[in-house]
């Protein structure tokens, strides 16, 4: 398959069969066993296979994607994030990454399943392989554009949930669970991040049975009852988002700190999320962290402000009022920001380039 970002085309080989019932792909048959519990002997509507495997230097990590035809949607299931042929990792309990990806796409008049969703799954799997970041229920991701390139759909982000039908299974290489990719709008993703992904699931499910991605729908937040329920839940529960993985982070304290302020430098892309979530964590007595692969800044609730350093990174203790002030003061625009009530820390926001999987700049923020 070729790579053109998460919304591009896929060039792949469509085949009419999958590995036969022999001993060459026991992990493949583990996934088949989970599917047979739902579909019995029904064959997939189609199966796409990569022309050259990732292990042989190919560009795509998933060896195959099967698609099943339902009355109102297409059901996509990946093969390749778990171990399909031999045991390779040292974790005897989990097969490969421990999960496969699925997606459900609203079915229209088309006779064949749209191939773009296969490309979405490949790009998400590639992200996992290249970064070693783990995807889990409740995680979400901005697609930086419509999920179907060139369309005017409002679906521009995804959230991950446990598959509603495919139960976890245990095979010869360890356990396999299924993580469903659910297309959401940007404001729905913001609501999920500032509240609780699991609490949000029944809200989504009432309007999206089986959490089917529907390219034609509007944001659910246009319904005042749903919007009200989310605000009420957020005010009652706070936010469940405990940390954000970001591209860059610098904390620099002057030698004469606190007589001279410390500087916290952040990418502009993280500012909106920080401003939304921080008050809903600190105000409920919960910490919140910004993390790169090498550095971490933890915001800790406390009765007074203070910045300390340890082996695990920096800790900035703030009150609920100071967290609110940070949220009200920062903007996703390059510049230096003073926070009223927090004189010992200055925030520097830097303009940030957003890149696709190939390293091409999609847009700049800040």
Secondary structure by P-SEA (a helix, b strand, c coil): ccccccccccbbbbbccccccccccaaaaaaaaaaaaccccccccbbbbbcccccccccccccbbbbbbcccbbbbbbccccccccccccccccccccbbbbbbbbbcccccccaaaaaaaaaaaaaaaaccccccccbbbbccccccccccccccccccccccccccccccccbbbbbbbbbbcaaaaaaaaacccccaaaaaaacccccccccccccccccaaaaaaaaaaaaacccccccccccbbbbbbccccccbbbbbbbcccaaaaaaacaaaaaaaccccccccccbbbbbccccccccccccccbbbbbcaaaaaaaaacccccbbbbbbcccccbbbbbbbbbbbccccccccccc
